[in-house]
Amino acid sequence: MPTKAATLSHPVPARTALPGLALCVLLSSFGASSANVALPALQRAFGAGFAAVQWIVLAYLLAATAAAVGAGRLGDMIGRRRVLLGGIALFAAASGLCALAPTLPLLAAGRALQGLGAAVMLALGMALAAGGLQRGGTGSAMGLLGSMSAVGTALGPALGGLLLAGPGWRAVFAATLPAALAAFVLVRRVPDDAPVPTARPPFDAVGLLLLVATLLAFALAATGASGRGWLSGAAVAGAVLFVRIEARVAAPLVPLVLLRDRVLAGGFATSALAMALMMTTMLVGPFYLGRALGLTPGQAGLALACGPLVAALAGVPAGRLVDRRGARTAAASGLAAMASGSGVLALVPVRMGVAGWIAPLAVLTAGYALFQAANNTAVMEAVGSTRRGVAAGLLNLARHVGLIAGSALLGAAFAAHPRGTAAEVAAATHATFALATLLPLLALGAARR
């Protein structure tokens, strides 16, 4: 296929490319986590129930999940930097809409637009970081992006709480505007990492709409919406129909050849399994710390913050280790550490106190940081340069699916046990982590194959 001359004749220096791309990843994770702390204030401001304000979080996550693959595919077609700049602009405009929203439905709509922009920033930030660096330095770049994601996740509740105590909930959304402007300026300096085809195939809009509908049915079924059985059937039918359509169209949204590649398919599957385990710590942790250990909400919050803190500190060293040892060895080591940390959480007695939670959580989270850097590196180096955007989108989609599935399946496992007394909460936590330990072991088996 004829192409325009490549805009990139040599790898972009890391000091030029990575700051803007890292800021994009930080903003997307900050946007996901900062709204949670504002939910009580939003209930009071709009006089709404919890089910209504919960859509402020769900709208963002569902939009980011549904748009992940489409954003990457569009970047591969018309230029990754161009689409990334559009995503940053959309995120900034949506943040302004959220900050000025006079009604709760308009705020939810703004959050959905924010999620669309975040999907673009995550997928194409990763794709550009991998494509603009020399082979052998990809691990360090993926490690840095992993650290920035963890920083954004930890910074969201902390900065959001300060803004709530001061200017109010609107400032939580307005706070992203200066950072989005800085990201836009920095990303303008980053050239595209691959030639853009002059003969562009049509965008697979039918595939995108079907994927969005399938993911929405899956998410609603997993979160316990009414008509759960019908929604589950619709999700399965939608997935089958999506695969059949993608096998027939000339320019599919998801080239099925990517899913036939053992490295790529294994990378997507193990990413979902690992994220499902990480969701368990976020879901079960508050109950164990508050009811089994008797911590105050503030103390429990500090204990839970140790996870993102370890991930932020471990990301860059993990990436360097991937570059030195290789992605396959590092991924296996990371999964083994995750299994070890989860296994200890399944066995640690309550008398160990908060140290019995933090120490294995640190091992688990450091293992995830190493696995994520290695897995992202393996996928980005295995896929061709023309499909790097859609591969990054599929990685993000796999992580979101893991979050949703982990919340549903392991949440159900936790809820199946009595949780009235401190001892019962501890027993339910141990049983849930015993089941969750199987996930990295399954991922390790898939990676070895």
Residue pairs with C-beta under 8 A, 6 or more apart in sequence:
1 197
1 198
1 199
2 197
2 198
2 199
3 195
3 196
3 197
3 198
4 195
4 196
4 197
4 198
5 195
6 194
6 195
7 191
7 192
7 195
7 196
8 132
8 191
8 192
8 193
8 194
11 132
11 133
11 134
12 132
12 133
12 190
12 191
12 193
14 133
14 137
14 140
14 141
16 189
16 190
17 128
17 129
17 132
17 133
17 190
18 129
18 141
18 144
19 186
20 182
20 183
20 185
20 186
20 187
20 189
20 190
21 125
21 126
21 128
21 129
21 145
21 187
21 190
22 125
22 144
22 145
22 148
23 148
23 179
23 182
23 183
23 186
24 84
24 87
24 88
24 121
24 122
24 125
24 183
24 187
25 121
25 122
25 125
25 126
25 145
25 148
25 149
25 152
26 148
26 149
26 151
26 152
26 155
26 179
27 91
27 118
27 121
27 152
27 176
27 179
27 180
27 183
28 64
28 91
28 117
28 118
28 119
28 121
28 122
28 149
28 152
29 148
29 149
29 150
29 151
29 152
29 153
29 156
30 152
30 153
30 155
30 156
30 159
30 176
31 60
31 91
31 95
31 114
31 115
31 118
31 152
31 156
31 176
32 60
32 61
32 64
32 118
32 152
32 153
32 156
33 152
33 153
33 154
33 155
33 156
33 157
33 160
34 155
34 156
34 157
34 159
34 160
34 172
34 175
35 56
35 57
35 60
35 111
35 156
35 160
35 172
35 173
36 57
36 156
36 157
36 160
37 156
37 157
37 160
37 161
37 164
37 172
38 56
38 160
38 164
38 169
38 172
39 50
39 53
39 54
39 56
39 57
41 164
41 168
41 169
42 48
42 53
42 56
42 104
42 107
42 169
43 49
43 50
43 53
45 169
46 52
46 53
46 103
46 104
48 104
52 104
53 104
55 108
55 111
56 104
56 107
56 108
56 111
57 111
58 219
58 223
59 108
59 109
59 111
59 112
59 115
60 111
60 112
60 114
60 115
60 118
61 115
61 219
61 400
61 403
62 112
62 115
62 215
62 216
62 219
63 111
63 112
63 113
63 114
63 115
63 116
63 119
64 115
64 116
64 118
64 119
64 122
64 396
64 400
65 119
65 215
65 219
65 397
65 400
65 401
65 404
66 119
66 211
66 212
66 215
66 216
67 115
67 116
67 119
67 120
68 119
68 122
68 123
68 393
68 394
68 396
68 397
68 400
69 123
69 208
69 211
69 253
69 254
69 390
69 393
69 394
69 397
70 119
70 208
70 211
70 253
70 393
71 83
71 87
71 116
71 119
71 120
71 123
71 124
71 389
71 393
72 123
72 124
72 127
72 388
72 389
72 390
72 391
72 392
72 393
72 394
73 203
73 204
73 253
73 254
73 389
73 390
73 393
74 83
74 203
74 389
75 82
75 83
75 84
75 120
75 123
75 124
75 127
75 389
76 386
76 387
76 388
76 389
76 390
77 196
77 197
77 200
77 201
77 203
78 196
78 200
79 192
79 196
80 124
80 127
80 128
80 131
80 192
80 193
80 194
80 388
80 389
81 124
81 128
81 187
81 190
81 191
81 192
82 192
83 120
83 124
83 389
84 120
84 121
84 124
84 125
84 128
84 187
85 184
85 187
85 188
86 120
87 116
87 117
87 118
87 119
87 120
87 121
87 124
88 117
88 120
88 121
88 180
88 183
88 184
88 187
89 117
89 184
90 113
90 116
90 117
90 120
91 114
91 117
91 118
91 120
91 121
91 176
91 180
92 117
92 176
92 177
92 180
92 181
92 184
93 113
94 110
94 111
94 113
94 114
94 116
94 117
95 110
95 114
95 173
95 174
95 176
95 177
95 180
96 173
96 174
96 177
97 106
97 109
97 110
97 113
98 107
98 110
98 111
98 114
98 170
98 173
99 170
99 171
99 173
99 174
99 177
100 170
101 107
101 110
110 173
119 393
119 396
121 183
122 392
122 396
123 389
123 392
123 393
123 396
124 389
124 392
125 145
126 142
126 145
126 376
126 380
126 392
126 395
126 396
127 193
127 380
127 388
127 389
127 391
127 392
128 190
128 192
128 193
129 138
129 141
129 142
129 144
129 145
130 138
130 141
130 142
130 376
130 377
130 380
130 381
130 388
130 392
131 193
131 194
131 380
131 385
131 388
132 190
132 191
132 193
133 141
135 381
136 323
137 323
138 322
138 323
138 377
138 380
138 381
139 318
139 319
139 320
139 321
139 322
139 323
139 327
139 330
139 373
139 374
139 377
140 316
140 319
140 320
140 322
140 323
141 319
142 319
142 322
142 372
142 373
142 376
142 377
142 380
143 315
143 316
143 317
143 318
143 319
143 320
143 322
143 369
143 373
144 315
144 316
144 319
145 315
145 376
146 311
146 315
146 318
146 319
146 369
146 372
146 373
146 376
147 311
147 312
147 313
147 314
147 315
147 316
147 369
148 315
149 311
150 308
150 309
150 311
150 312
150 315
150 369
151 308
151 312
153 308
153 311
154 305
154 308
154 309
154 312
157 301
157 305
158 305
159 175
160 172
163 169
163 171
163 172
163 175
164 171
164 172
193 385
193 388
194 385
194 386
194 388
201 250
201 251
202 250
202 251
203 251
203 253
204 246
204 249
204 251
204 252
204 253
206 245
206 249
207 242
207 245
207 246
207 249
207 252
207 253
207 254
208 253
210 238
210 241
210 242
210 245
211 242
211 253
211 254
213 234
213 238
214 234
214 235
214 238
214 239
214 242
215 235
215 401
217 231
217 232
217 234
217 235
217 238
218 231
218 232
218 235
218 401
218 404
219 404
220 228
220 231
221 228
221 231
221 232
221 235
221 408
222 404
222 405
222 407
222 408
223 404
223 407
223 408
224 408
225 231
243 256
245 252
246 252
246 253
246 254
246 255
246 256
247 256
253 390
254 390
254 394
255 387
255 390
258 264
258 265
258 383
258 387
258 390
258 391
258 394
259 265
259 268
261 382
262 449
263 378
263 379
263 382
264 379
264 382
264 383
264 391
264 394
266 446
266 447
266 449
267 375
267 376
267 378
267 379
267 382
267 395
268 379
268 394
268 395
268 397
268 398
269 398
269 443
269 446
270 331
270 335
270 371
270 375
270 443
270 446
270 447
271 372
271 375
271 395
271 398
271 399
271 402
272 398
272 399
272 401
272 402
272 405
273 402
273 439
273 440
273 442
273 443
273 446
274 335
274 338
274 368
274 371
274 372
274 375
274 402
274 439
274 440
274 443
275 398
275 399
275 400
275 402
275 403
275 406
276 402
276 403
276 405
276 406
276 409
276 410
276 436
276 439
277 338
277 342
277 364
277 368
277 406
277 436
277 439
277 440
278 364
278 365
278 368
278 402
278 406
279 402
279 403
279 406
279 407
279 410
280 342
280 406
280 410
280 432
280 433
280 436
281 304
281 307
281 361
281 364
281 365
282 304
282 307
283 406
283 407
283 410
283 411
283 414
284 410
284 414
284 428
284 429
284 432
284 433
285 300
285 303
285 304
285 357
285 361
286 300
286 304
287 414
287 419
287 425
287 428
287 429
288 357
288 425
288 426
288 429
289 295
289 299
289 300
289 303
289 304
289 354
289 357
290 297
290 300
291 419
291 422
291 425
292 350
292 422
292 423
292 425
292 426
292 429
293 350
293 353
293 354
293 357
293 422
294 422
295 303
295 354
299 354
303 354
303 357
303 358
306 358
306 361
306 362
306 365
307 361
307 362
307 364
307 365
308 365
310 361
310 362
310 365
310 366
310 369
311 365
311 366
311 368
311 369
314 365
314 366
314 369
314 370
315 369
315 373
318 330
318 334
318 366
318 369
318 370
318 372
318 373
318 374
319 373
319 377
321 330
321 370
321 373
322 330
322 370
322 373
322 374
322 377
327 374
327 375
327 377
327 378
327 381
328 374
328 378
328 447
330 370
330 371
330 373
330 374
331 370
331 371
331 374
331 375
331 378
331 447
332 444
332 447
332 448
333 367
333 370
334 367
334 368
334 369
334 370
334 371
334 372
334 373
334 374
335 367
335 371
335 440
335 441
335 443
335 444
335 447
336 367
336 440
336 444
337 363
337 364
337 366
337 367
337 370
338 364
338 367
338 368
338 371
338 440
339 367
339 437
339 440
339 441
339 444
340 360
340 363
340 364
340 367
341 360
341 361
341 362
341 363
341 364
341 365
341 367
342 360
342 364
342 433
342 436
342 437
342 439
342 440
343 433
343 434
343 437
344 359
344 360
344 363
345 357
345 360
345 361
345 364
345 429
345 430
345 433
346 430
346 431
346 433
346 434
346 436
346 437
347 430
348 356
348 357
348 360
349 356
350 356
350 422
350 423
350 426
367 440
375 395
376 395
379 391
379 395
380 388
380 391
380 392
383 391
406 436
410 432
410 435
410 436
413 431
413 432
413 435
414 428
414 429
414 431
414 432
417 424
417 427
417 428
417 431
417 432
418 424
418 427
418 428
419 425
419 428
